[in-house]
Structure formats: structure tokens, C-alpha cells
């Protein structure tokens, strides 16, 4: 299953009434959508409210989603429209065009949208980024390469196995161990 | 070295978008019942964002919980799940199971079937009920029994009453109504139900006064 296929499978489960599947989609995209909305709104409370509203609209519109585009493209457009409506309601000038939505539509799920700005002042980005980088630096070379191939280069397990000349099972194990080591470092930041 | 549980392996594969077919289901089930796994799933996504240089927000981590809380007060929206196997053959005495997902997904179809049946009954029977001897497609039906002359007369009286409401205070009209009721009881079944609506209208209008 590709990432897009995973999303589509989650969508189909959600369409069949499984809210847990929709919850996973929200977890997966909450940061991206909040970052997107944060480009238009400065108030952090507004960002959270509009992000929540975008996901609720998506849930209500889910029966009509037929998978002709990637789920992220679809939720991206809903988020743009939601923030536009919010700005109009606030007597503010909404974004003038749909260039970003069109760009998103052209992107495959494997391609990563990079958020250019943080939605809130309280962002943990710096601290998380430093901690993750420290943990990455401390990893053995094979684990570090495996997770960088996966997360930064977006390579599949199969491609990584070819690049590292090892079985896919070994790739899975290396990525898992690398992520575990980083997770141990950032968990106190997020749960503290 | 960390030893991964099967759930953790499925979870890692889900984060990477490469679950095995069976692992996908097991990961979803595991995340749904284990809050620690759910948190691990979210942290795994955050690690990926951090490695790619994408920003993350502490406040945005609450959105999932906020959306879940908001959805808790909404009805479950669903459509038939085409990925599921077909339903088992109905037992001899079938009952709709409205409490299950399958029953809920069948609900619109059942409602449509009931509505279609009612419309069909209305089309077939309605004209005879409303129009009496002169109304609807039955008026030219040669096989239909003709109502007795006395009943035809009563129907005509009833039609007139529909146009102009009467009151039981007048003895003459009270007698007509009594005759109508008696005739209806005696002949309604034989009359093919013609004139039911005029009869109901007369009784209704008089009863309201």
C-alpha cells in the first residue's frame, strides 16, 4: 500500500462509519492544516478553531469524497475555503486566488508540502527540531541513513533496501529502531 | 536493542505508509484501543516533520481531540462499505437490525422501498377512494361491480356536503347523516370502498361542530 492508498483505505473506513479511521486522518494532517491556516490567520485561537472547522466540514462532506484526488489535496481545498469564509465573516480580505490549492492538487502524496511559517508563537519547532537533530546525530550510521532515506528523501522500503543492499525486513527494523531512539528523546518534551 | 511488539511494527509501517494488508487493520484496531500507541503514532508523525524541517505546534496537537469531541455529538455518517463481503442470506424471519452498521447502511434502501410501496398503493387505490364512482382510472373498468342505486345517491349527498359544511343541529341533516352511517356500515365493503373520503369528510365536519 502506498501512502495515498493508506489514506484512501482510511477514508473508506470512515465513510463506512468508522470514526477511528477519521481520527487517524485528523492526527495525520492536523499539523499541516494548522500550518496552512496559520499563514492566513495570526490569532492562535482562530487557527485552532478554523482548523477544527475544516476537519468537521471534511467529515460532513466525506460521503461525497470519491478518491479522485488525494485526501490531502481534498482537505487542503476545504481548509482554504474555510479560512476564506472565516476572513470574509471577519470583514477581512480573503486570499485572492486558489493558486495554492491548485499547486496542492498537482502534488502527489509522496511529495511533501513544507510549511513556510509557524501558526503560533508557542511553536515547539525549535526545541523539537534540536532534540530530533541531536538524537539523529547519536544514531549508528545504518539507522541514521535508513530513517533519512525514508523521512527526508521519501524513499519506499523497497528503494531503501536496494540503496542499502539489505533485505526489506532489515530496513523496517532499522527505521523502527531509529524512530524509537528519537521518540525517547522527544517524549518528555511533548508529555511534560 | 529495542524489541518491537507486533502492534508497534504495524504502527511503524502505517506511519511510513507501507503497512501489510493485514497489518493495516491491526494497526487501526491497536491505535483505537491503546492511547499509548495513538500517542506514539502522533509522535512518529512529528518526528518525520522535524526531520524534514517542517514546523509543529503544541496547540495543533489538540485538534484531534477537539474534532473527536465535536463529532461525538453528531450522527454517524456512512455509506455502504463496498469493501466488505456481501451480507449473509436473510433468515426465514428477517428483522432489520437498526442498531448495527449494516442495518444503518440498509436503512435508506428500506425507507425507499416502503415509500415506493406506499406510492404504488396510492396510485392504484387512491382514485377509487377519492373520486368515488366518477373518479380515476376505475370509472371505465367493465369488471368492476356497479354500486347500488341507494349508495350512489348517498354518495351524491355526501359530495354535496363536502362542498357546503352542515351541522347536526338541523334534524333533517341529522337524519341524512344517520342514514349515511348505517348505509356505510352495511354496504361499504360491498361498494369497493367508493365514497370513503366523502363519508369521512361528512363525519369529520359534523364532529367538529
Interface residues (C-beta under 8 A of the other chain):
Chain A: X1 X2 X3 X4 X6 X9 X10 X12 X13 X15 X16 X17 X18 X19 X20 X21 X22 X23 X24 X26 X27 X28 X30 X31 X32 X33 X34 X35 X38 X44 X47 X48 X51 X52 X55 X56 X59 X60 X62 X63 X109 X112 X114 X115 X117 X118 X119 X120 X122 X123 X124 X125 X128 X129 X132 X133 X136 X147 X148 X150 X151 X152 X156 X157 X172 X173 X175 X176 X177 X179 X180 X181 X182 X183 X186 X187 X190 X191
Chain B: X1 X2 X4 X8 X9 X12 X13 X14 X15 X16 X17 X18 X19 X21 X24 X28 X31 X32 X38 X39 X40 X41 X42 X43 X44 X45 X46 X47 X48 X49 X50 X51 X52 X53 X54 X55 X56 X57 X58 X59 X60 X61 X62 X63 X64 X66 X67 X68 X70 X71 X74 X76 X77 X78 X79 X80 X81 X82 X83 X84 X101 X104 X105
